[in-house]
């Protein structure tokens, strides 16, 4: 069951990465020469740049994806919140793997949401984000708390 869940995360994360590239390439030719590159806390663009900057978010997505793949292939390199013993090693690695795959999903959703917003804002300054910026950040924070609690339960 655990492997099916991890495989589902792998498929979802890879799909999010492909969608991030797809919406960028699909909309690139239609974009104006100058696009928003940064937003203030109210969601208004406060910095603008050449439309080539639109490839930065998908590039960050690939770098993040590869970083998570490397970390997941070397679980002993991760800083666990509890001491790893022979008895708890499997549980702790499972908890860490789940958290890392979930975290990658949330990070890719943030990148995808930002990219979508930058594209839509380029055409309409009244556009709103599809997902509020604070929601994935809150989920990351709550997930971290849940992971630390889970790790201490199975220590």
C-alpha positions as CSV (number, residue, x, y, z in Angstrom):
1,X,0.0,0.0,0.0
2,X,2.8,2.4,0.9
3,X,4.5,1.9,-2.5
4,X,1.2,2.7,-4.3
5,X,0.9,5.9,-2.4
6,X,4.5,6.9,-3.1
7,X,4.0,6.0,-6.8
8,X,0.9,8.2,-6.9
9,X,2.9,11.1,-5.5
10,X,5.6,10.5,-8.1
11,X,3.0,10.6,-10.9
12,X,1.3,13.7,-9.5
13,X,4.6,15.5,-9.0
14,X,5.9,14.7,-12.4
15,X,2.6,15.7,-13.9
16,X,2.7,19.0,-12.1
17,X,6.2,19.7,-13.5
18,X,5.0,18.8,-17.0
19,X,2.0,21.1,-16.6
20,X,4.2,23.9,-15.4
21,X,6.3,23.7,-18.5
22,X,3.3,23.2,-20.8
23,X,1.4,26.3,-19.7
24,X,4.7,28.3,-20.0
25,X,5.5,27.1,-23.5
26,X,1.8,27.3,-24.6
27,X,1.4,30.9,-23.5
28,X,4.9,32.2,-24.3
29,X,4.2,33.5,-27.8
30,X,1.0,35.3,-26.7
31,X,2.7,37.1,-23.8
32,X,3.5,40.8,-24.0
33,X,7.2,41.7,-24.2
34,X,7.1,42.8,-20.6
35,X,5.6,40.6,-17.9
36,X,5.2,40.8,-14.1
37,X,8.0,39.1,-12.3
38,X,7.1,39.9,-8.7
39,X,4.0,40.7,-6.7
40,X,3.4,42.6,-3.4
41,X,1.4,41.2,-0.5
42,X,-1.8,42.5,-2.1
43,X,-1.2,40.6,-5.3
44,X,-0.3,43.6,-7.4
45,X,2.7,43.4,-9.7
46,X,5.5,45.6,-8.4
47,X,8.4,44.4,-10.7
48,X,8.4,43.7,-14.4
49,X,10.8,42.1,-16.8
50,X,11.4,40.5,-20.2
51,X,9.0,37.6,-21.0
52,X,12.1,35.3,-21.1
53,X,11.8,35.4,-17.3
54,X,8.7,33.2,-17.6
55,X,11.0,30.2,-18.0
56,X,12.5,30.8,-14.5
57,X,9.6,29.2,-12.6
58,X,9.7,26.0,-14.7
59,X,13.5,25.9,-14.3
60,X,13.1,26.3,-10.5
61,X,10.5,23.4,-10.7
62,X,13.1,21.1,-12.4
63,X,15.8,22.0,-9.9
64,X,13.5,21.4,-7.0
65,X,12.3,18.1,-8.4
66,X,15.8,16.9,-9.0
67,X,16.9,18.0,-5.5
68,X,14.0,16.1,-3.9
69,X,14.9,13.0,-6.0
70,X,18.4,13.1,-4.8
71,X,17.4,13.5,-1.1
72,X,14.9,10.7,-1.4
73,X,17.6,8.4,-2.8
74,X,19.9,9.1,0.2
75,X,17.6,9.1,3.2
76,X,20.5,8.8,5.6
77,X,21.5,12.3,4.6
78,X,18.3,13.7,6.1
79,X,18.2,15.3,9.5
80,X,15.6,13.3,11.4
81,X,13.8,14.8,14.4
82,X,14.5,11.6,16.4
83,X,17.4,9.2,16.7
84,X,17.4,6.5,14.1
85,X,17.7,2.9,15.4
86,X,17.3,-0.5,13.8
87,X,13.8,-0.7,15.3
88,X,12.4,2.6,14.0
89,X,14.4,3.0,10.8
90,X,11.7,1.7,8.4
91,X,9.0,3.9,10.0
92,X,11.1,7.0,10.1
93,X,12.2,6.6,6.5
94,X,8.5,6.0,5.5
95,X,7.5,9.2,7.3
96,X,10.3,11.2,5.8
97,X,9.5,9.9,2.3
98,X,5.9,10.7,2.6
99,X,6.6,14.2,3.9
100,X,9.2,14.9,1.2
101,X,6.9,13.8,-1.6
102,X,4.0,15.8,-0.1
103,X,6.2,18.8,0.3
104,X,7.4,18.6,-3.3
105,X,3.7,18.5,-4.3
106,X,3.0,21.7,-2.4
107,X,6.1,23.4,-3.7
108,X,5.2,22.5,-7.3
109,X,1.6,23.8,-6.7
110,X,3.1,27.1,-5.5
111,X,5.2,27.3,-8.6
112,X,2.3,26.4,-10.9
113,X,0.0,28.8,-9.2
114,X,2.5,31.7,-9.4
115,X,3.2,30.9,-13.1
116,X,-0.5,30.8,-13.9
117,X,-1.0,34.1,-12.1
118,X,1.9,35.8,-13.9
119,X,0.5,34.7,-17.2
120,X,-3.1,35.8,-16.5
121,X,-2.0,39.1,-14.9
122,X,0.0,39.9,-18.0
123,X,-3.3,40.1,-19.9
124,X,-5.5,41.4,-17.1
125,X,-4.4,43.4,-14.1
126,X,-7.6,42.5,-12.2
127,X,-6.8,38.7,-12.4
128,X,-6.7,36.9,-9.0
129,X,-4.7,33.8,-8.1
130,X,-6.6,30.5,-8.4
131,X,-5.1,29.4,-5.0
132,X,-4.5,32.0,-2.3
133,X,-0.8,32.4,-1.7
134,X,-1.1,31.7,2.0
135,X,-2.9,28.3,1.6
136,X,0.1,26.2,0.4
137,X,2.3,27.9,2.9
138,X,-0.1,27.0,5.7
139,X,-0.3,23.4,4.5
140,X,3.5,23.2,4.5
141,X,3.7,24.5,8.1
142,X,0.9,22.1,9.3
143,X,2.5,19.2,7.5
144,X,5.8,19.9,9.2
145,X,4.1,19.8,12.6
146,X,2.3,16.6,11.7
147,X,5.5,15.0,10.5
148,X,7.4,15.9,13.7
149,X,4.6,14.5,15.8
150,X,4.5,11.3,13.7
151,X,8.2,10.9,13.9
152,X,8.2,11.2,17.7
153,X,5.3,8.7,18.0
154,X,7.3,6.1,16.1
155,X,10.6,6.7,17.8
